[in-house]
Amino acid sequence: MATLQNIRNRGSLMVAIVIGLALGAFILGDMLSSGSNLMKPSQMKIAEIDGESVQYPEFQKKVEELGEIYRMNTQQSQIDEATWEQIREQVWQGMLQENILGKASENLGLNVGSEELFDMVQGNNPHQIIQQLFRNQQTGEVDKSSMLQFLKTLDDADPQRKSYWLYIENQIMQDKLRSKYNNLVSKGLYVTSEEAKKSLEGRNKNANFQFIALNYSSVSDSTVKVTDSELKEYYNEHKDEYKQEKTRKIEYITFDVLPSAADNAATQKWITDSKAEFATVQDNEQYINVNSETRFDPSFFKKEELAPELAEWAFAAQQGDIYGPYFENNTYKLVKVDQFKLLPDSVEASHILINPQTVGGVQQAQALVDSLKKLIENGASFSEMAMKYSGDPGSASKGGDLGWFKRKQMVPEFEEAAFNGEVNKLYVAGTQFGLHLIKPTKKGKEINHVRIATLSRNVEPSTETYQKIYGETSKFASENPNTESFNKAVLEQKLNKKIATLKENDREVVGLESSRQLVRAAFTADKGEILVNNEGSSIFEFGNKFVISMLTEATEEGVSTFEEAKILVDLAVRKEKKAQLLAAKMKEAASGETSLENVASKLSTMVNEATNLNFDTYSIPVAGFEPAIVGTVSSLPENKISEPIQGINGVYLAKVTAVVTTPGSDMKEEKARLAQALSYRAGSQVFESLKKLVDIEDKRSKFY
């Protein structure tokens, strides 16, 4: 029977499924200034999509529901912030789809009815999600009996299980609706015979040509004069080219919380003082797990698997001998020989995996494993039991055979049983995958291995060091409460000031660990202000750094002002003027000439060669990406020097030396190719086009 665990196990394959939840880091900020303000809908609005307001509680509820699904898929109780971010984005994209595509579909009379849903779940052509969830691993077909049994038990299932299934149904319906809309648009697209003819000619006609180039960089900026009136005229004619996002620029300094010399000495003393006690310990594993920075490693190592110096010592030492202390990767260490053992470096084994989730729980799994163990020990076939009961389809079809494997290829618990157990004896091991009944069948040659116990202590800042650096940071912050004193102090103290340009939805400042709070602070401050955190302090703490920052620039979404775009406008105008100068120079040199070599000689440059150019050509040797050359050469007669071509990197003259027409697709094939390309574009661009037709106000950054 297909159970919820089947869905969990295959959840990563589902289309548009997975990314579950977010409890969400909701910080009310200014909304907490008074109790009456808290409930104002305008302050709780997280977004507005095509005139429909989305309130924070509504959004957060969807996030929490999807989160439970994520937990069920992954069987994780904790979700990290990076996953929360993905979860919230999944919910947001889903709401955009439902509001934008849903409305557009409704206006056209498109919907997905209950009969269609039934057919996609239980019909002869089940949806891809259903195929993935209920596929029989042996036949590759949908196991309808298991699926129907699963559906029959939904009413008796726990609420989470039922909620999960409703989510799956919704994903199927949304995918079907999206497919209908895309198909409707796709069917409305048509490739004419003339389009196919021109496309075919362009693809089958290849040109070999020569060209010369004069780069814009060959003209110095000082020789090109521009006036403010020219810049403003250009800006007014090209405003759409100077759209900008909402950004904030900050400058900041960091005070790193690093271990002092005293911290290093204290750590070294601790490890040295521990040597005598460590030498007397009998239970190395318990001692290491209680006292060391890292847990006891039960693995045995061959000589070549250890660092050379440590290996030489370990394999010449006696059990109980200690090496060190020594310093490595900011850590002081003591190493003790725990045990020597003759072990094979490879093993052949078989196993039967019982997953507790598929048999009703851990107790049931343990009972089944014990029962199988007794049956096999009393003469039952291990191979037959594996094929019938094992939850590992890869090995079950082979009677549980895993073949040969080396150390470190299996999880530790499995490896321990396989390598340390006797051949053809049965052993039970528990791992994150379930309970395994393991039978080692062959072993490689046994060689000497060593297990070592490592007592380690990282060199870290002490409380005194932390307080000292915090005091220095606090002193700087209190003495420099504004940008003028901030900048003056940075210069006087020769501090390293860093700069960052931030977008509203950036999750962190590059180089500052988990620094979303600093990004949010930048978008609530005024230009010229020192940024403050949620507690009103100007000191931010990220990882091992204290940070003080100020807002230096703020740009709003829309078209840049002339002053904001002036530098880019100046570059564009100068480029145009350089192009005019170079074009005039080229035109004069090419006057009356038929040889491109003669023109190149006059211009003190060289002739470049290119072959097999057509409309599909992306890059030209030496010149790079220059679509203007492609367009000109594709329609240029043979042996004629072109007019000057203004490109991206310079101005060019070109001459076609030969045109070669190659046989290619016929008209019918070309039409089909272009139609397929149009259909693909429809599927990938329809939703983005619909988004541009509606107003979307996204305020998520104020809440998360």
C-alpha positions, 0 to 999 in steps of 0.5 A: 500500500502506498503510504504517506512515507512513499510520498515523503520518500519521493517528494523531491521528485514532485513538480512544484512540490516541496518547500514547506514552511516558515514560522517566519521572523516577524518583527513589527518594528514601528507597529509596536509603538501603540496598541491601537496601531497594531491592528490597522490593516494598512500596517499589516499589509504584506503585499497588494496584487492587482488591487487585492490586499494580502495581509500578513496573517493570511500570508503567514498561515500559508507559510506555516501550512506549507512548513508542516508539509516540508517537515513531513517530507524531510522528517526534520523538526528544525528548519534553518533560515535559508530554508525559511527564505525558500519557503516564503518565496514558494508561498509568494510565487504561489500567491502570484500564480493564483491571483494573476494567472487565476484571474486571467484564466477566469476571465477567459472561462478557463478552469479545472473541474472535479471530473478533470481532477478525478481523471488526473488522479485516478484516470488512465492518464494520471498527472506526473505528480501522481505517477511519481508518488505511486509508481511501482518500482518494479513495473514502472507503472502507477500502482492504482490499488495502492493509490486507491487504498491510500485515498480510502484511508484519508478520512481516517488519517491524521490532519497533517496527512489530509492537509498534505494530500489537499496540497498535492491536489491543489498543485495538480490543479494549478499546474493543469490551469497553467498548462491550459492557459499556456496552450491557449496562447501557444495555439494562437501563435502562427508561423507564416510561410514568409517567416519560415522562408526568411529564417531558412535563407538566413540559416543556410546562407553563410558569409566569409568576410574581412573586417577592420576595427577602430575601438572607442578606447583609441579616442581619448576622452579629452578630445571629446567635448560634451555640454550639459545641454547635450547630456540633458537632451540625450537623457530626455530621449533615452529615459527608459534606459536609466531605470533603477531599483530601490537601493541603499548604499552603506559604509561600515566598519567592523571590530573583529572579535578575535582571540587574544594572545592570552586566550591562546596561552590559556587554551594551550595550558588547558590542553597541556594540563589535561595530558596527565588525566587523559593518559589515565582514562580507560573509557576514551570515548566517554572522556572525549565526548564530554571534554573535547570540541569534537566527538569520538570517532569510532573509525579505524584508519590505515596508515596512509589515511592519516597525516604522514607525521601522525601516521608514523607515530601512531603505527610505531606507538603502543595502545594508550600512548599520547601524541602532542599537544600540537596546534592545527587549524586554530585548535590544540590537540592531543591524540591517544592510541585507542586500539589496534585491529586487523581489519579488511579494507573492503567487504561484500555484504547483503542487507534487508532494510525495514523502514519504521514508517512503512510498517507502523513504527519502530517497535513493529520494525524491530519485531519484523527484523527479529522475526526475519533474523530467526527465520533466516538462521533457521534455514529461510533464504536471505535472498527471498526474504530481501526480495519480499521485505526489503525497503531498498529497491536497488538491492532487493531485486538482487536478493539484498546483495550490495556487492563489494564496498570500501570503508567510508562508503556506508554510514558508520553504524552499517560499516561497523556491523559489516566490517567487524562482523563474522562472514555469513553471520547476521547483524542488526544495525539502526541508521537514519534509513531504518533497521538493517539486517546485515550479512557480511558474505566476503572480506578482503585481506586484513591489514593493521588499522588504528583507532585514535582518540583526539582531545581538542580545544579551539582557541576562542575569544574569552569573555574578557576579550569579548567585553574588551572589544565590545567596549572599544566598539561602544566607545567609537559609537558613542563618540561618533554619533553622526556621519561627520564624526564617523568619517573623521574618526575612521581617518584618524584611527586608520580604520578599514571602511567598507562599502555595500550597495543593498537591495531591499530583499537582500538577505545579508551584506556580503561578508557579514554573517546572517546580517539581514537586520542590517539590510532592513535597518538601511531601508528604514533610515534616512540618508546621512544617519547612523543605522540602529538595530531593533533595540535602538543600538548603533552596534550590530553583531554578526558572527564574530564581528561588531558593526557600525554603519551609516547610510550614504545614498538612497535610490528609489525604484523608477527612472533615475534623475538626471543627476543620478544618471549623469555619469552613465549619460556622459559615457553614452554621449562620449561614445556616440561622439567617438563613433562619429569621429571614427566613422568619419575617419573610416569613411575618408580612408575607404573613399574610392577603395576596393581593398580593405587592406589599403584602408587598414594601412591608412588607418594603421590597423589590421584586417581580421578574417571571419568565416561561416557567419549567419543570423545565428552567429553569436560571437565574431573572432576578435570583435566578440558580441557585435550584432550590428556586424552580423546584421550588416554582413548578412545583407552585404553584397560580395566584394563591397566595403560596407559603410562604417558600422557602429558597434558595441566596442567600436566602429567597423568596416566589413567586406564579404569575400564569399557567400556559401549556401548550404542545404538545410531543412525544407520549409515544412521542417523550418515552420515546425522548428519555429513553431516549437520555439514559439510554443516554448517561449509562450510556456516560459514567458506568458506568466511574466507577461501577465505580471507586467500588466498588473500592479504588484506591491511587495512589502515582504521585506518589512516583515522578514 
